[in-house]
Amino acid sequence: MTTKKPSYQEAMNEIEEILTQIESDEPDIDDLAEKVRRVATLIRFCRDKLAKTSEEVEQILGEMDEDQKS
């Protein structure tokens, strides 16, 4: 079964939720490691999404600039 990738906002919400749990609860070591691993995965996903979006926006703006010069 394939897992649907979260949207950027869903990933950020999950990160915030996990951090709140870590800060407010006293999770056992096994649970803590799993939560930190999940947050790390989500952060990588968000960084990649931001980088791809930035590249896409720059490309669009470049195309608009070229259109304006024509």
N, CA, C and O atoms as a Maestro MAE file, in Angstrom:
{
 s_m_m2io_version
 :::
 2.0.0
}

f_m_ct {
 s_m_title
 :::
 protein
 m_atom[280] {
  # First column is atom index #
  i_m_mmod_type
  r_m_x_coord
  r_m_y_coord
  r_m_z_coord
  i_m_residue_number
  s_m_chain_name
  s_m_pdb_residue_name
  s_m_pdb_atom_name
  i_m_atomic_number
  :::
  1 25 0.849 -1.186 0.000 1 A "MET " " N  " 7
  2 3 0.000 0.000 0.000 1 A "MET " " CA " 6
  3 2 0.893 1.248 0.000 1 A "MET " " C  " 6
  4 15 1.779 1.374 0.845 1 A "MET " " O  " 8
  5 25 0.665 2.159 -0.935 2 A "THR " " N  " 7
  6 3 1.462 3.372 -1.009 2 A "THR " " CA " 6
  7 2 0.893 4.433 -0.076 2 A "THR " " C  " 6
  8 15 -0.319 4.566 0.092 2 A "THR " " O  " 8
  9 25 1.807 5.178 0.518 3 A "THR " " N  " 7
  10 3 1.406 6.242 1.420 3 A "THR " " CA " 6
  11 2 1.405 7.548 0.644 3 A "THR " " C  " 6
  12 15 2.372 7.868 -0.048 3 A "THR " " O  " 8
  13 25 0.324 8.297 0.760 4 A "LYS " " N  " 7
  14 3 0.212 9.588 0.080 4 A "LYS " " CA " 6
  15 2 1.152 10.580 0.759 4 A "LYS " " C  " 6
  16 15 1.190 10.675 1.985 4 A "LYS " " O  " 8
  17 25 1.908 11.318 -0.054 5 A "LYS " " N  " 7
  18 3 2.778 12.343 0.511 5 A "LYS " " CA " 6
  19 2 1.906 13.468 1.051 5 A "LYS " " C  " 6
  20 15 0.915 13.850 0.429 5 A "LYS " " O  " 8
  21 25 2.279 13.991 2.207 6 A "PRO " " N  " 7
  22 3 1.481 15.089 2.760 6 A "PRO " " CA " 6
  23 2 1.736 16.375 1.983 6 A "PRO " " C  " 6
  24 15 2.746 16.507 1.291 6 A "PRO " " O  " 8
  25 25 0.821 17.306 2.104 7 A "SER " " N  " 7
  26 3 1.080 18.632 1.549 7 A "SER " " CA " 6
  27 2 2.091 19.310 2.478 7 A "SER " " C  " 6
  28 15 2.362 18.821 3.575 7 A "SER " " O  " 8
  29 25 2.634 20.415 2.040 8 A "TYR " " N  " 7
  30 3 3.583 21.160 2.874 8 A "TYR " " CA " 6
  31 2 2.923 21.535 4.197 8 A "TYR " " C  " 6
  32 15 3.517 21.367 5.261 8 A "TYR " " O  " 8
  33 25 1.695 22.042 4.128 9 A "GLN " " N  " 7
  34 3 1.004 22.474 5.344 9 A "GLN " " CA " 6
  35 2 0.716 21.296 6.271 9 A "GLN " " C  " 6
  36 15 0.845 21.421 7.489 9 A "GLN " " O  " 8
  37 25 0.327 20.155 5.705 10 A "GLU " " N  " 7
  38 3 0.080 18.964 6.524 10 A "GLU " " CA " 6
  39 2 1.360 18.519 7.230 10 A "GLU " " C  " 6
  40 15 1.330 18.132 8.398 10 A "GLU " " O  " 8
  41 25 2.475 18.576 6.516 11 A "ALA " " N  " 7
  42 3 3.758 18.197 7.112 11 A "ALA " " CA " 6
  43 2 4.123 19.151 8.245 11 A "ALA " " C  " 6
  44 15 4.561 18.715 9.310 11 A "ALA " " O  " 8
  45 25 3.945 20.445 8.020 12 A "MET " " N  " 7
  46 3 4.248 21.423 9.067 12 A "MET " " CA " 6
  47 2 3.351 21.220 10.286 12 A "MET " " C  " 6
  48 15 3.811 21.312 11.424 12 A "MET " " O  " 8
  49 25 2.077 20.945 10.045 13 A "ASN " " N  " 7
  50 3 1.157 20.693 11.156 13 A "ASN " " CA " 6
  51 2 1.580 19.469 11.956 13 A "ASN " " C  " 6
  52 15 1.528 19.474 13.186 13 A "ASN " " O  " 8
  53 25 2.000 18.416 11.250 14 A "GLU " " N  " 7
  54 3 2.434 17.198 11.945 14 A "GLU " " CA " 6
  55 2 3.708 17.459 12.747 14 A "GLU " " C  " 6
  56 15 3.848 16.963 13.865 14 A "GLU " " O  " 8
  57 25 4.628 18.227 12.188 15 A "ILE " " N  " 7
  58 3 5.852 18.581 12.921 15 A "ILE " " CA " 6
  59 2 5.486 19.308 14.208 15 A "ILE " " C  " 6
  60 15 5.987 18.973 15.282 15 A "ILE " " O  " 8
  61 25 4.616 20.300 14.098 16 A "GLU " " N  " 7
  62 3 4.202 21.063 15.278 16 A "GLU " " CA " 6
  63 2 3.525 20.172 16.312 16 A "GLU " " C  " 6
  64 15 3.761 20.312 17.512 16 A "GLU " " O  " 8
  65 25 2.687 19.261 15.845 17 A "GLU " " N  " 7
  66 3 1.983 18.349 16.747 17 A "GLU " " CA " 6
  67 2 2.971 17.445 17.494 17 A "GLU " " C  " 6
  68 15 2.854 17.254 18.705 17 A "GLU " " O  " 8
  69 25 3.930 16.900 16.771 18 A "ILE " " N  " 7
  70 3 4.921 16.020 17.399 18 A "ILE " " CA " 6
  71 2 5.778 16.801 18.391 18 A "ILE " " C  " 6
  72 15 6.048 16.315 19.489 18 A "ILE " " O  " 8
  73 25 6.205 17.998 18.018 19 A "LEU " " N  " 7
  74 3 7.015 18.806 18.928 19 A "LEU " " CA " 6
  75 2 6.244 19.158 20.195 19 A "LEU " " C  " 6
  76 15 6.811 19.166 21.288 19 A "LEU " " O  " 8
  77 25 4.961 19.448 20.050 20 A "THR " " N  " 7
  78 3 4.128 19.729 21.223 20 A "THR " " CA " 6
  79 2 4.056 18.509 22.130 20 A "THR " " C  " 6
  80 15 4.149 18.633 23.351 20 A "THR " " O  " 8
  81 25 3.891 17.321 21.532 21 A "GLN " " N  " 7
  82 3 3.848 16.085 22.319 21 A "GLN " " CA " 6
  83 2 5.163 15.863 23.056 21 A "GLN " " C  " 6
  84 15 5.168 15.498 24.232 21 A "GLN " " O  " 8
  85 25 6.266 16.082 22.369 22 A "ILE " " N  " 7
  86 3 7.578 15.876 22.988 22 A "ILE " " CA " 6
  87 2 7.789 16.853 24.137 22 A "ILE " " C  " 6
  88 15 8.305 16.478 25.190 22 A "ILE " " O  " 8
  89 25 7.393 18.099 23.936 23 A "GLU " " N  " 7
  90 3 7.594 19.120 24.960 23 A "GLU " " CA " 6
  91 2 6.673 18.940 26.158 23 A "GLU " " C  " 6
  92 15 7.070 19.235 27.286 23 A "GLU " " O  " 8
  93 25 5.447 18.460 25.936 24 A "SER " " N  " 7
  94 3 4.484 18.391 27.035 24 A "SER " " CA " 6
  95 2 4.469 17.041 27.744 24 A "SER " " C  " 6
  96 15 4.156 16.973 28.932 24 A "SER " " O  " 8
  97 25 4.800 15.979 27.042 25 A "ASP " " N  " 7
  98 3 4.780 14.643 27.627 25 A "ASP " " CA " 6
  99 2 6.197 14.219 27.991 25 A "ASP " " C  " 6
  100 15 7.171 14.923 27.726 25 A "ASP " " O  " 8
  101 25 6.275 13.058 28.599 26 A "GLU " " N  " 7
  102 3 7.573 12.451 28.847 26 A "GLU " " CA " 6
  103 2 7.586 11.108 28.129 26 A "GLU " " C  " 6
  104 15 7.384 10.065 28.751 26 A "GLU " " O  " 8
  105 25 7.827 11.132 26.807 27 A "PRO " " N  " 7
  106 3 7.781 9.884 26.039 27 A "PRO " " CA " 6
  107 2 8.935 8.959 26.419 27 A "PRO " " C  " 6
  108 15 10.008 9.414 26.814 27 A "PRO " " O  " 8
  109 25 8.693 7.649 26.292 28 A "ASP " " N  " 7
  110 3 9.795 6.728 26.561 28 A "ASP " " CA " 6
  111 2 10.825 6.851 25.439 28 A "ASP " " C  " 6
  112 15 10.534 7.396 24.375 28 A "ASP " " O  " 8
  113 25 12.006 6.351 25.685 29 A "ILE " " N  " 7
  114 3 13.118 6.528 24.750 29 A "ILE " " CA " 6
  115 2 12.797 5.979 23.362 29 A "ILE " " C  " 6
  116 15 13.105 6.622 22.358 29 A "ILE " " O  " 8
  117 25 12.177 4.792 23.292 30 A "ASP " " N  " 7
  118 3 11.843 4.211 21.990 30 A "ASP " " CA " 6
  119 2 10.864 5.099 21.229 30 A "ASP " " C  " 6
  120 15 11.014 5.309 20.026 30 A "ASP " " O  " 8
  121 25 9.876 5.612 21.924 31 A "ASP " " N  " 7
  122 3 8.878 6.484 21.311 31 A "ASP " " CA " 6
  123 2 9.514 7.803 20.880 31 A "ASP " " C  " 6
  124 15 9.201 8.330 19.812 31 A "ASP " " O  " 8
  125 25 10.395 8.324 21.704 32 A "LEU " " N  " 7
  126 3 11.059 9.588 21.398 32 A "LEU " " CA " 6
  127 2 11.889 9.471 20.123 32 A "LEU " " C  " 6
  128 15 11.830 10.345 19.259 32 A "LEU " " O  " 8
  129 25 12.652 8.405 20.008 33 A "ALA " " N  " 7
  130 3 13.483 8.208 18.817 33 A "ALA " " CA " 6
  131 2 12.619 8.125 17.564 33 A "ALA " " C  " 6
  132 15 12.966 8.693 16.528 33 A "ALA " " O  " 8
  133 25 11.501 7.423 17.656 34 A "GLU " " N  " 7
  134 3 10.592 7.297 16.513 34 A "GLU " " CA " 6
  135 2 10.018 8.657 16.120 34 A "GLU " " C  " 6
  136 15 9.927 8.977 14.935 34 A "GLU " " O  " 8
  137 25 9.631 9.452 17.113 35 A "LYS " " N  " 7
  138 3 9.064 10.772 16.826 35 A "LYS " " CA " 6
  139 2 10.107 11.703 16.211 35 A "LYS " " C  " 6
  140 15 9.808 12.440 15.271 35 A "LYS " " O  " 8
  141 25 11.324 11.668 16.740 36 A "VAL " " N  " 7
  142 3 12.392 12.512 16.193 36 A "VAL " " CA " 6
  143 2 12.707 12.095 14.758 36 A "VAL " " C  " 6
  144 15 12.945 12.949 13.903 36 A "VAL " " O  " 8
  145 25 12.710 10.796 14.490 37 A "ARG " " N  " 7
  146 3 12.948 10.294 13.130 37 A "ARG " " CA " 6
  147 2 11.860 10.804 12.184 37 A "ARG " " C  " 6
  148 15 12.155 11.220 11.063 37 A "ARG " " O  " 8
  149 25 10.608 10.771 12.634 38 A "ARG " " N  " 7
  150 3 9.494 11.240 11.804 38 A "ARG " " CA " 6
  151 2 9.631 12.738 11.522 38 A "ARG " " C  " 6
  152 15 9.419 13.180 10.393 38 A "ARG " " O  " 8
  153 25 9.983 13.513 12.543 39 A "VAL " " N  " 7
  154 3 10.161 14.954 12.357 39 A "VAL " " CA " 6
  155 2 11.290 15.214 11.358 39 A "VAL " " C  " 6
  156 15 11.165 16.088 10.500 39 A "VAL " " O  " 8
  157 25 12.379 14.471 11.459 40 A "ALA " " N  " 7
  158 3 13.499 14.643 10.526 40 A "ALA " " CA " 6
  159 2 13.060 14.361 9.090 40 A "ALA " " C  " 6
  160 15 13.435 15.085 8.169 40 A "ALA " " O  " 8
  161 25 12.271 13.316 8.905 41 A "THR " " N  " 7
  162 3 11.755 12.982 7.577 41 A "THR " " CA " 6
  163 2 10.869 14.103 7.048 41 A "THR " " C  " 6
  164 15 10.977 14.489 5.884 41 A "THR " " O  " 8
  165 25 10.000 14.618 7.897 42 A "LEU " " N  " 7
  166 3 9.101 15.698 7.484 42 A "LEU " " CA " 6
  167 2 9.870 16.978 7.164 42 A "LEU " " C  " 6
  168 15 9.523 17.692 6.223 42 A "LEU " " O  " 8
  169 25 10.904 17.269 7.938 43 A "ILE " " N  " 7
  170 3 11.713 18.464 7.673 43 A "ILE " " CA " 6
  171 2 12.413 18.341 6.321 43 A "ILE " " C  " 6
  172 15 12.461 19.305 5.558 43 A "ILE " " O  " 8
  173 25 12.953 17.160 6.023 44 A "ARG " " N  " 7
  174 3 13.584 16.951 4.707 44 A "ARG " " CA " 6
  175 2 12.565 17.157 3.591 44 A "ARG " " C  " 6
  176 15 12.860 17.798 2.582 44 A "ARG " " O  " 8
  177 25 11.368 16.612 3.776 45 A "PHE " " N  " 7
  178 3 10.304 16.780 2.784 45 A "PHE " " CA " 6
  179 2 10.002 18.269 2.573 45 A "PHE " " C  " 6
  180 15 9.897 18.729 1.437 45 A "PHE " " O  " 8
  181 25 9.864 19.017 3.674 46 A "CYS " " N  " 7
  182 3 9.538 20.449 3.576 46 A "CYS " " CA " 6
  183 2 10.663 21.228 2.897 46 A "CYS " " C  " 6
  184 15 10.399 22.110 2.080 46 A "CYS " " O  " 8
  185 25 11.905 20.912 3.225 47 A "ARG " " N  " 7
  186 3 13.042 21.589 2.574 47 A "ARG " " CA " 6
  187 2 13.040 21.340 1.071 47 A "ARG " " C  " 6
  188 15 13.229 22.261 0.276 47 A "ARG " " O  " 8
  189 25 12.823 20.079 0.692 48 A "ASP " " N  " 7
  190 3 12.775 19.740 -0.734 48 A "ASP " " CA " 6
  191 2 11.641 20.479 -1.434 48 A "ASP " " C  " 6
  192 15 11.814 21.003 -2.535 48 A "ASP " " O  " 8
  193 25 10.486 20.514 -0.789 49 A "LYS " " N  " 7
  194 3 9.314 21.189 -1.364 49 A "LYS " " CA " 6
  195 2 9.602 22.683 -1.546 49 A "LYS " " C  " 6
  196 15 9.270 23.258 -2.583 49 A "LYS " " O  " 8
  197 25 10.217 23.306 -0.544 50 A "LEU " " N  " 7
  198 3 10.556 24.729 -0.642 50 A "LEU " " CA " 6
  199 2 11.557 24.981 -1.767 50 A "LEU " " C  " 6
  200 15 11.410 25.942 -2.522 50 A "LEU " " O  " 8
  201 25 12.567 24.130 -1.884 51 A "ALA " " N  " 7
  202 3 13.577 24.300 -2.936 51 A "ALA " " CA " 6
  203 2 12.947 24.161 -4.316 51 A "ALA " " C  " 6
  204 15 13.218 24.966 -5.207 51 A "ALA " " O  " 8
  205 25 12.109 23.146 -4.499 52 A "LYS " " N  " 7
  206 3 11.450 22.939 -5.795 52 A "LYS " " CA " 6
  207 2 10.515 24.095 -6.126 52 A "LYS " " C  " 6
  208 15 10.460 24.543 -7.271 52 A "LYS " " O  " 8
  209 25 9.786 24.575 -5.135 53 A "THR " " N  " 7
  210 3 8.871 25.692 -5.354 53 A "THR " " CA " 6
  211 2 9.649 26.954 -5.714 53 A "THR " " C  " 6
  212 15 9.243 27.704 -6.602 53 A "THR " " O  " 8
  213 25 10.756 27.188 -5.032 54 A "SER " " N  " 7
  214 3 11.589 28.352 -5.326 54 A "SER " " CA " 6
  215 2 12.114 28.305 -6.761 54 A "SER " " C  " 6
  216 15 12.082 29.309 -7.474 54 A "SER " " O  " 8
  217 25 12.597 27.132 -7.180 55 A "GLU " " N  " 7
  218 3 13.081 26.976 -8.557 55 A "GLU " " CA " 6
  219 2 11.965 27.236 -9.563 55 A "GLU " " C  " 6
  220 15 12.171 27.904 -10.576 55 A "GLU " " O  " 8
  221 25 10.792 26.705 -9.273 56 A "GLU " " N  " 7
  222 3 9.653 26.871 -10.177 56 A "GLU " " CA " 6
  223 2 9.249 28.340 -10.294 56 A "GLU " " C  " 6
  224 15 8.979 28.828 -11.392 56 A "GLU " " O  " 8
  225 25 9.210 29.041 -9.163 57 A "VAL " " N  " 7
  226 3 8.837 30.460 -9.168 57 A "VAL " " CA " 6
  227 2 9.880 31.264 -9.945 57 A "VAL " " C  " 6
  228 15 9.529 32.139 -10.736 57 A "VAL " " O  " 8
  229 25 11.160 30.967 -9.720 58 A "GLU " " N  " 7
  230 3 12.216 31.679 -10.449 58 A "GLU " " CA " 6
  231 2 12.100 31.447 -11.948 58 A "GLU " " C  " 6
  232 15 12.304 32.368 -12.739 58 A "GLU " " O  " 8
  233 25 11.774 30.220 -12.342 59 A "GLN " " N  " 7
  234 3 11.607 29.902 -13.761 59 A "GLN " " CA " 6
  235 2 10.435 30.691 -14.343 59 A "GLN " " C  " 6
  236 15 10.544 31.256 -15.431 59 A "GLN " " O  " 8
  237 25 9.334 30.730 -13.631 60 A "ILE " " N  " 7
  238 3 8.152 31.461 -14.105 60 A "ILE " " CA " 6
  239 2 8.470 32.945 -14.244 60 A "ILE " " C  " 6
  240 15 8.115 33.569 -15.244 60 A "ILE " " O  " 8
  241 25 9.142 33.511 -13.237 61 A "LEU " " N  " 7
  242 3 9.495 34.929 -13.295 61 A "LEU " " CA " 6
  243 2 10.458 35.204 -14.447 61 A "LEU " " C  " 6
  244 15 10.361 36.239 -15.106 61 A "LEU " " O  " 8
  245 25 11.389 34.275 -14.692 62 A "GLY " " N  " 7
  246 3 12.307 34.416 -15.823 62 A "GLY " " CA " 6
  247 2 11.566 34.406 -17.145 62 A "GLY " " C  " 6
  248 15 11.872 35.191 -18.042 62 A "GLY " " O  " 8
  249 25 10.591 33.517 -17.265 63 A "GLU " " N  " 7
  250 3 9.780 33.454 -18.485 63 A "GLU " " CA " 6
  251 2 8.982 34.741 -18.670 63 A "GLU " " C  " 6
  252 15 8.849 35.239 -19.788 63 A "GLU " " O  " 8
  253 25 8.454 35.274 -17.578 64 A "MET " " N  " 7
  254 3 7.691 36.524 -17.667 64 A "MET " " CA " 6
  255 2 8.603 37.662 -18.111 64 A "MET " " C  " 6
  256 15 8.205 38.510 -18.911 64 A "MET " " O  " 8
  257 25 9.832 37.678 -17.587 65 A "ASP " " N  " 7
  258 3 10.792 38.714 -17.948 65 A "ASP " " CA " 6
  259 2 11.139 38.621 -19.432 65 A "ASP " " C  " 6
  260 15 11.236 39.641 -20.114 65 A "ASP " " O  " 8
  261 25 11.327 37.390 -19.933 66 A "GLU " " N  " 7
  262 3 11.621 37.189 -21.356 66 A "GLU " " CA " 6
  263 2 10.445 37.627 -22.218 66 A "GLU " " C  " 6
  264 15 10.639 38.240 -23.268 66 A "GLU " " O  " 8
  265 25 9.224 37.317 -21.784 67 A "ASP " " N  " 7
  266 3 8.030 37.726 -22.531 67 A "ASP " " CA " 6
  267 2 7.935 39.243 -22.609 67 A "ASP " " C  " 6
  268 15 7.530 39.794 -23.633 67 A "ASP " " O  " 8
  269 25 8.305 39.910 -21.532 68 A "GLN " " N  " 7
  270 3 8.210 41.364 -21.483 68 A "GLN " " CA " 6
  271 2 9.232 42.004 -22.427 68 A "GLN " " C  " 6
  272 15 8.973 43.067 -22.992 68 A "GLN " " O  " 8
  273 25 10.388 41.363 -22.600 69 A "LYS " " N  " 7
  274 3 11.430 41.890 -23.486 69 A "LYS " " CA " 6
  275 2 11.089 41.682 -24.953 69 A "LYS " " C  " 6
  276 15 11.615 42.385 -25.816 69 A "LYS " " O  " 8
  277 25 10.223 40.733 -25.245 70 A "SER " " N  " 7
  278 3 9.867 40.413 -26.644 70 A "SER " " CA " 6
  279 2 8.961 41.446 -27.249 70 A "SER " " C  " 6
  280 15 8.574 41.323 -28.411 70 A "SER " " O  " 8
  :::
 }
 m_bond[279] {
  # First column is bond index #
  i_m_from
  i_m_to
  i_m_order
  :::
  1 1 2 1
  2 2 3 1
  3 3 4 2
  4 3 5 1
  5 5 6 1
  6 6 7 1
  7 7 8 2
  8 7 9 1
  9 9 10 1
  10 10 11 1
  11 11 12 2
  12 11 13 1
  13 13 14 1
  14 14 15 1
  15 15 16 2
  16 15 17 1
  17 17 18 1
  18 18 19 1
  19 19 20 2
  20 19 21 1
  21 21 22 1
  22 22 23 1
  23 23 24 2
  24 23 25 1
  25 25 26 1
  26 26 27 1
  27 27 28 2
  28 27 29 1
  29 29 30 1
  30 30 31 1
  31 31 32 2
  32 31 33 1
  33 33 34 1
  34 34 35 1
  35 35 36 2
  36 35 37 1
  37 37 38 1
  38 38 39 1
  39 39 40 2
  40 39 41 1
  41 41 42 1
  42 42 43 1
  43 43 44 2
  44 43 45 1
  45 45 46 1
  46 46 47 1
  47 47 48 2
  48 47 49 1
  49 49 50 1
  50 50 51 1
  51 51 52 2
  52 51 53 1
  53 53 54 1
  54 54 55 1
  55 55 56 2
  56 55 57 1
  57 57 58 1
  58 58 59 1
  59 59 60 2
  60 59 61 1
  61 61 62 1
  62 62 63 1
  63 63 64 2
  64 63 65 1
  65 65 66 1
  66 66 67 1
  67 67 68 2
  68 67 69 1
  69 69 70 1
  70 70 71 1
  71 71 72 2
  72 71 73 1
  73 73 74 1
  74 74 75 1
  75 75 76 2
  76 75 77 1
  77 77 78 1
  78 78 79 1
  79 79 80 2
  80 79 81 1
  81 81 82 1
  82 82 83 1
  83 83 84 2
  84 83 85 1
  85 85 86 1
  86 86 87 1
  87 87 88 2
  88 87 89 1
  89 89 90 1
  90 90 91 1
  91 91 92 2
  92 91 93 1
  93 93 94 1
  94 94 95 1
  95 95 96 2
  96 95 97 1
  97 97 98 1
  98 98 99 1
  99 99 100 2
  100 99 101 1
  101 101 102 1
  102 102 103 1
  103 103 104 2
  104 103 105 1
  105 105 106 1
  106 106 107 1
  107 107 108 2
  108 107 109 1
  109 109 110 1
  110 110 111 1
  111 111 112 2
  112 111 113 1
  113 113 114 1
  114 114 115 1
  115 115 116 2
  116 115 117 1
  117 117 118 1
  118 118 119 1
  119 119 120 2
  120 119 121 1
  121 121 122 1
  122 122 123 1
  123 123 124 2
  124 123 125 1
  125 125 126 1
  126 126 127 1
  127 127 128 2
  128 127 129 1
  129 129 130 1
  130 130 131 1
  131 131 132 2
  132 131 133 1
  133 133 134 1
  134 134 135 1
  135 135 136 2
  136 135 137 1
  137 137 138 1
  138 138 139 1
  139 139 140 2
  140 139 141 1
  141 141 142 1
  142 142 143 1
  143 143 144 2
  144 143 145 1
  145 145 146 1
  146 146 147 1
  147 147 148 2
  148 147 149 1
  149 149 150 1
  150 150 151 1
  151 151 152 2
  152 151 153 1
  153 153 154 1
  154 154 155 1
  155 155 156 2
  156 155 157 1
  157 157 158 1
  158 158 159 1
  159 159 160 2
  160 159 161 1
  161 161 162 1
  162 162 163 1
  163 163 164 2
  164 163 165 1
  165 165 166 1
  166 166 167 1
  167 167 168 2
  168 167 169 1
  169 169 170 1
  170 170 171 1
  171 171 172 2
  172 171 173 1
  173 173 174 1
  174 174 175 1
  175 175 176 2
  176 175 177 1
  177 177 178 1
  178 178 179 1
  179 179 180 2
  180 179 181 1
  181 181 182 1
  182 182 183 1
  183 183 184 2
  184 183 185 1
  185 185 186 1
  186 186 187 1
  187 187 188 2
  188 187 189 1
  189 189 190 1
  190 190 191 1
  191 191 192 2
  192 191 193 1
  193 193 194 1
  194 194 195 1
  195 195 196 2
  196 195 197 1
  197 197 198 1
  198 198 199 1
  199 199 200 2
  200 199 201 1
  201 201 202 1
  202 202 203 1
  203 203 204 2
  204 203 205 1
  205 205 206 1
  206 206 207 1
  207 207 208 2
  208 207 209 1
  209 209 210 1
  210 210 211 1
  211 211 212 2
  212 211 213 1
  213 213 214 1
  214 214 215 1
  215 215 216 2
  216 215 217 1
  217 217 218 1
  218 218 219 1
  219 219 220 2
  220 219 221 1
  221 221 222 1
  222 222 223 1
  223 223 224 2
  224 223 225 1
  225 225 226 1
  226 226 227 1
  227 227 228 2
  228 227 229 1
  229 229 230 1
  230 230 231 1
  231 231 232 2
  232 231 233 1
  233 233 234 1
  234 234 235 1
  235 235 236 2
  236 235 237 1
  237 237 238 1
  238 238 239 1
  239 239 240 2
  240 239 241 1
  241 241 242 1
  242 242 243 1
  243 243 244 2
  244 243 245 1
  245 245 246 1
  246 246 247 1
  247 247 248 2
  248 247 249 1
  249 249 250 1
  250 250 251 1
  251 251 252 2
  252 251 253 1
  253 253 254 1
  254 254 255 1
  255 255 256 2
  256 255 257 1
  257 257 258 1
  258 258 259 1
  259 259 260 2
  260 259 261 1
  261 261 262 1
  262 262 263 1
  263 263 264 2
  264 263 265 1
  265 265 266 1
  266 266 267 1
  267 267 268 2
  268 267 269 1
  269 269 270 1
  270 270 271 1
  271 271 272 2
  272 271 273 1
  273 273 274 1
  274 274 275 1
  275 275 276 2
  276 275 277 1
  277 277 278 1
  278 278 279 1
  279 279 280 2
  :::
 }
}
